[in-house]
């Protein structure tokens, strides 16, 4: 398959074309007050899930750039937000911007990066693998955000 076609598939995935809803729709109209509510079943709040998405999205983009990534430190320290972080509503607004900017950056990189290039941070796996993980990870957790919003009665009909 031609690289141009693969890049177009990645780009479509980043905006939710033929895979899930557009990523921005999952968080559209979501206020910080609603985002920080943890559902009764004990799952993560929308804020926690979006934070988790952004942390890994940023790490994957760093790996795509050829930078070393301490995956264990992310899992141990930054994977989920602290209560202090969630207490400041401006952090949620910035988090949404980081998420959106990360998608734009991933799109730009897809056009210029060598998808076959090995990534040292990922055991020399090809860059294309990072894009698959990014798309799957975002899609999975965006689905969780939608489910939590529905549980909270905060999903537009």
Phi and psi in degrees as GROMACS dihedral restraints (atoms count N, CA, C in turn):
[ dihedral_restraints ]
;  ai    aj    ak    al  type     phi  dphi    fc
    3     4     5     6     1   -69.6    20    10
    4     5     6     7     1   142.6    20    10
    6     7     8     9     1   -58.1    20    10
    7     8     9    10     1   -39.4    20    10
    9    10    11    12     1   -58.3    20    10
   10    11    12    13     1   -37.9    20    10
   12    13    14    15     1   -69.7    20    10
   13    14    15    16     1   -38.2    20    10
   15    16    17    18     1   -65.5    20    10
   16    17    18    19     1   -43.2    20    10
   18    19    20    21     1   -59.5    20    10
   19    20    21    22     1   -42.5    20    10
   21    22    23    24     1   -64.3    20    10
   22    23    24    25     1   -37.3    20    10
   24    25    26    27     1   -65.3    20    10
   25    26    27    28     1   -41.3    20    10
   27    28    29    30     1   -60.9    20    10
   28    29    30    31     1   -47.5    20    10
   30    31    32    33     1   -62.0    20    10
   31    32    33    34     1   -40.1    20    10
   33    34    35    36     1   -64.7    20    10
   34    35    36    37     1   -40.1    20    10
   36    37    38    39     1   -63.1    20    10
   37    38    39    40     1   -38.2    20    10
   39    40    41    42     1   -63.7    20    10
   40    41    42    43     1   -28.2    20    10
   42    43    44    45     1  -101.7    20    10
   43    44    45    46     1     4.8    20    10
   45    46    47    48     1    84.3    20    10
   46    47    48    49     1    12.6    20    10
   48    49    50    51     1   -70.6    20    10
   49    50    51    52     1   122.4    20    10
   51    52    53    54     1    62.7    20    10
   52    53    54    55     1    15.1    20    10
   54    55    56    57     1  -127.7    20    10
   55    56    57    58     1   -42.6    20    10
   57    58    59    60     1  -165.9    20    10
   58    59    60    61     1  -174.4    20    10
   60    61    62    63     1   -70.4    20    10
   61    62    63    64     1   157.9    20    10
   63    64    65    66     1   -55.5    20    10
   64    65    66    67     1   133.3    20    10
   66    67    68    69     1   -52.1    20    10
   67    68    69    70     1   -39.5    20    10
   69    70    71    72     1   -65.9    20    10
   70    71    72    73     1   -25.1    20    10
   72    73    74    75     1   -65.7    20    10
   73    74    75    76     1   -33.6    20    10
   75    76    77    78     1   -63.4    20    10
   76    77    78    79     1   -27.8    20    10
   78    79    80    81     1  -113.0    20    10
   79    80    81    82     1    -1.1    20    10
   81    82    83    84     1   -61.1    20    10
   82    83    84    85     1   128.4    20    10
   84    85    86    87     1    75.9    20    10
   85    86    87    88     1     7.7    20    10
   87    88    89    90     1   -85.6    20    10
   88    89    90    91     1   117.3    20    10
   90    91    92    93     1   -86.4    20    10
   91    92    93    94     1   156.9    20    10
   93    94    95    96     1   -57.5    20    10
   94    95    96    97     1   -37.1    20    10
   96    97    98    99     1   -63.2    20    10
   97    98    99   100     1   -41.7    20    10
   99   100   101   102     1   -74.1    20    10
  100   101   102   103     1   -40.5    20    10
  102   103   104   105     1   -59.9    20    10
  103   104   105   106     1   -28.1    20    10
  105   106   107   108     1   -90.2    20    10
  106   107   108   109     1    -1.7    20    10
  108   109   110   111     1   -76.2    20    10
  109   110   111   112     1   126.1    20    10
  111   112   113   114     1   -90.0    20    10
  112   113   114   115     1   128.0    20    10
  114   115   116   117     1   -62.2    20    10
  115   116   117   118     1   159.7    20    10
  117   118   119   120     1   -60.0    20    10
  118   119   120   121     1   -28.4    20    10
  120   121   122   123     1   -76.7    20    10
  121   122   123   124     1     0.4    20    10
  123   124   125   126     1    85.5    20    10
  124   125   126   127     1     2.8    20    10
  126   127   128   129     1   -66.4    20    10
  127   128   129   130     1   176.5    20    10
  129   130   131   132     1   -73.7    20    10
  130   131   132   133     1   153.2    20    10
  132   133   134   135     1   -74.7    20    10
  133   134   135   136     1   165.3    20    10
  135   136   137   138     1   -60.8    20    10
  136   137   138   139     1   -38.1    20    10
  138   139   140   141     1   -62.2    20    10
  139   140   141   142     1   -47.1    20    10
  141   142   143   144     1   -60.6    20    10
  142   143   144   145     1   -43.3    20    10
  144   145   146   147     1   -64.7    20    10
  145   146   147   148     1   -42.5    20    10
  147   148   149   150     1   -66.6    20    10
  148   149   150   151     1   -39.8    20    10
  150   151   152   153     1   -58.4    20    10
  151   152   153   154     1   -47.6    20    10
  153   154   155   156     1   -58.2    20    10
  154   155   156   157     1   -44.8    20    10
  156   157   158   159     1   -58.2    20    10
  157   158   159   160     1   -49.5    20    10
  159   160   161   162     1   -64.8    20    10
  160   161   162   163     1   -42.7    20    10
  162   163   164   165     1   -57.7    20    10
  163   164   165   166     1   -47.7    20    10
  165   166   167   168     1   -74.7    20    10
  166   167   168   169     1   -34.4    20    10
  168   169   170   171     1   -60.3    20    10
  169   170   171   172     1   -45.4    20    10
  171   172   173   174     1   -64.4    20    10
  172   173   174   175     1   -40.9    20    10
  174   175   176   177     1   -65.2    20    10
  175   176   177   178     1   -42.1    20    10
  177   178   179   180     1   -64.1    20    10
  178   179   180   181     1   -41.1    20    10
  180   181   182   183     1   -65.0    20    10
  181   182   183   184     1   -34.8    20    10
  183   184   185   186     1   -64.8    20    10
  184   185   186   187     1   -41.7    20    10
  186   187   188   189     1   -63.7    20    10
  187   188   189   190     1   -40.2    20    10
  189   190   191   192     1   -60.9    20    10
  190   191   192   193     1   -35.0    20    10
  192   193   194   195     1   -73.7    20    10
  193   194   195   196     1    -5.4    20    10
  195   196   197   198     1    91.0    20    10
  196   197   198   199     1     6.8    20    10
  198   199   200   201     1   -82.3    20    10
  199   200   201   202     1   152.7    20    10
  201   202   203   204     1   -72.9    20    10
  202   203   204   205     1   141.6    20    10
  204   205   206   207     1  -128.7    20    10
  205   206   207   208     1   130.2    20    10
  207   208   209   210     1   -91.3    20    10
  208   209   210   211     1    88.3    20    10
  210   211   212   213     1   -60.6    20    10
  211   212   213   214     1   -38.3    20    10
  213   214   215   216     1   -66.3    20    10
  214   215   216   217     1   -40.5    20    10
  216   217   218   219     1   -62.4    20    10
  217   218   219   220     1   -38.4    20    10
  219   220   221   222     1   -63.6    20    10
  220   221   222   223     1   -48.1    20    10
  222   223   224   225     1   -60.1    20    10
  223   224   225   226     1   -40.6    20    10
  225   226   227   228     1   -81.3    20    10
  226   227   228   229     1   -33.3    20    10
  228   229   230   231     1  -116.7    20    10
  229   230   231   232     1   -40.1    20    10
  231   232   233   234     1  -116.8    20    10
  232   233   234   235     1     1.2    20    10
  234   235   236   237     1   -56.5    20    10
  235   236   237   238     1   -39.8    20    10
  237   238   239   240     1  -127.8    20    10
  238   239   240   241     1   147.5    20    10
  240   241   242   243     1   -75.7    20    10
  241   242   243   244     1   155.3    20    10
  243   244   245   246     1   -82.4    20    10
  244   245   246   247     1   163.3    20    10
  246   247   248   249     1   -62.2    20    10
  247   248   249   250     1   -37.3    20    10
  249   250   251   252     1   -61.8    20    10
  250   251   252   253     1   -42.6    20    10
  252   253   254   255     1   -61.2    20    10
  253   254   255   256     1   -43.3    20    10
  255   256   257   258     1   -72.5    20    10
  256   257   258   259     1   -19.7    20    10
  258   259   260   261     1   -73.5    20    10
  259   260   261   262     1   -15.3    20    10
  261   262   263   264     1  -105.0    20    10
  262   263   264   265     1   109.4    20    10
  264   265   266   267     1   -59.1    20    10
  265   266   267   268     1   -30.8    20    10
  267   268   269   270     1   -63.8    20    10
  268   269   270   271     1   -26.4    20    10
  270   271   272   273     1   -64.0    20    10
  271   272   273   274     1   -35.4    20    10
  273   274   275   276     1   -67.8    20    10
  274   275   276   277     1   -42.6    20    10
  276   277   278   279     1   -61.1    20    10
  277   278   279   280     1   -42.7    20    10
  279   280   281   282     1   -67.2    20    10
  280   281   282   283     1   -35.5    20    10
  282   283   284   285     1   -63.7    20    10
  283   284   285   286     1   -42.9    20    10
  285   286   287   288     1   -60.6    20    10
  286   287   288   289     1   -43.0    20    10
  288   289   290   291     1   -63.4    20    10
  289   290   291   292     1   -42.5    20    10
  291   292   293   294     1   -60.2    20    10
  292   293   294   295     1   -42.5    20    10
  294   295   296   297     1   -61.1    20    10
  295   296   297   298     1   -51.0    20    10
  297   298   299   300     1   -63.0    20    10
  298   299   300   301     1   -43.4    20    10
  300   301   302   303     1   -65.2    20    10
  301   302   303   304     1   -34.7    20    10
  303   304   305   306     1   -63.6    20    10
  304   305   306   307     1   -39.2    20    10
  306   307   308   309     1   -64.9    20    10
  307   308   309   310     1   -41.2    20    10
  309   310   311   312     1   -63.3    20    10
  310   311   312   313     1   -44.3    20    10
  312   313   314   315     1   -63.9    20    10
  313   314   315   316     1   -42.1    20    10
  315   316   317   318     1   -60.8    20    10
  316   317   318   319     1   -39.6    20    10
  318   319   320   321     1   -63.1    20    10
  319   320   321   322     1   -47.0    20    10
  321   322   323   324     1   -62.1    20    10
  322   323   324   325     1   -43.6    20    10
  324   325   326   327     1   -63.8    20    10
  325   326   327   328     1   -37.5    20    10
  327   328   329   330     1   -58.8    20    10
  328   329   330   331     1   -30.0    20    10
  330   331   332   333     1   -76.9    20    10
  331   332   333   334     1   -22.3    20    10
  333   334   335   336     1  -118.0    20    10
  334   335   336   337     1   -21.8    20    10
  336   337   338   339     1   -81.2    20    10
  337   338   339   340     1   150.7    20    10
  339   340   341   342     1   -81.0    20    10
  340   341   342   343     1   110.1    20    10
  342   343   344   345     1   -68.1    20    10
  343   344   345   346     1   -15.4    20    10
  345   346   347   348     1   -93.0    20    10
  346   347   348   349     1    -9.3    20    10
  348   349   350   351     1   -64.7    20    10
  349   350   351   352     1   131.5    20    10
  351   352   353   354     1   -69.5    20    10
  352   353   354   355     1   143.7    20    10
  354   355   356   357     1  -106.3    20    10
  355   356   357   358     1   112.3    20    10
  357   358   359   360     1   -56.4    20    10
  358   359   360   361     1   -35.1    20    10
  360   361   362   363     1   -68.6    20    10
  361   362   363   364     1   -11.0    20    10
  363   364   365   366     1  -126.9    20    10
  364   365   366   367     1    37.6    20    10
  366   367   368   369     1    60.8    20    10
  367   368   369   370     1    32.0    20    10
  369   370   371   372     1    66.4    20    10
  370   371   372   373     1    20.2    20    10
  372   373   374   375     1   -63.0    20    10
  373   374   375   376     1   151.8    20    10
  375   376   377   378     1   -69.0    20    10
  376   377   378   379     1   150.9    20    10
  378   379   380   381     1   -55.0    20    10
  379   380   381   382     1   -33.0    20    10
  381   382   383   384     1   -56.3    20    10
  382   383   384   385     1   -37.4    20    10
  384   385   386   387     1   -61.3    20    10
  385   386   387   388     1   -38.4    20    10
  387   388   389   390     1   -62.3    20    10
  388   389   390   391     1   -38.5    20    10
  390   391   392   393     1   -66.1    20    10
  391   392   393   394     1   -39.9    20    10
  393   394   395   396     1   -61.9    20    10
  394   395   396   397     1   -43.9    20    10
  396   397   398   399     1   -63.8    20    10
  397   398   399   400     1   -44.6    20    10
  399   400   401   402     1   -57.8    20    10
  400   401   402   403     1   -47.8    20    10
  402   403   404   405     1   -63.9    20    10
  403   404   405   406     1   -44.8    20    10
  405   406   407   408     1   -66.8    20    10
  406   407   408   409     1   -44.2    20    10
  408   409   410   411     1   -63.2    20    10
  409   410   411   412     1   -48.7    20    10
  411   412   413   414     1   -60.5    20    10
  412   413   414   415     1   -46.0    20    10
  414   415   416   417     1   -61.0    20    10
  415   416   417   418     1   -45.4    20    10
  417   418   419   420     1   -59.3    20    10
  418   419   420   421     1   -50.5    20    10
  420   421   422   423     1   -75.7    20    10
  421   422   423   424     1   -28.0    20    10
  423   424   425   426     1   -65.5    20    10
  424   425   426   427     1   -37.0    20    10
  426   427   428   429     1   -61.8    20    10
  427   428   429   430     1   -38.7    20    10
  429   430   431   432     1   -64.2    20    10
  430   431   432   433     1   -40.0    20    10
  432   433   434   435     1   -61.0    20    10
  433   434   435   436     1   -44.3    20    10
  435   436   437   438     1   -61.5    20    10
  436   437   438   439     1   -43.8    20    10
  438   439   440   441     1   -62.4    20    10
  439   440   441   442     1   -42.4    20    10
  441   442   443   444     1   -64.3    20    10
  442   443   444   445     1   -43.7    20    10
  444   445   446   447     1   -60.8    20    10
  445   446   447   448     1   -38.6    20    10
  447   448   449   450     1   -65.0    20    10
  448   449   450   451     1   -42.0    20    10
  450   451   452   453     1   -58.8    20    10
  451   452   453   454     1   -38.3    20    10
  453   454   455   456     1   -83.1    20    10
  454   455   456   457     1    -2.5    20    10
  456   457   458   459     1    70.6    20    10
  457   458   459   460     1    30.5    20    10
  459   460   461   462     1  -119.3    20    10
  460   461   462   463     1    29.0    20    10
  462   463   464   465     1  -112.9    20    10
  463   464   465   466     1   127.4    20    10
  465   466   467   468     1   -62.3    20    10
  466   467   468   469     1   140.1    20    10
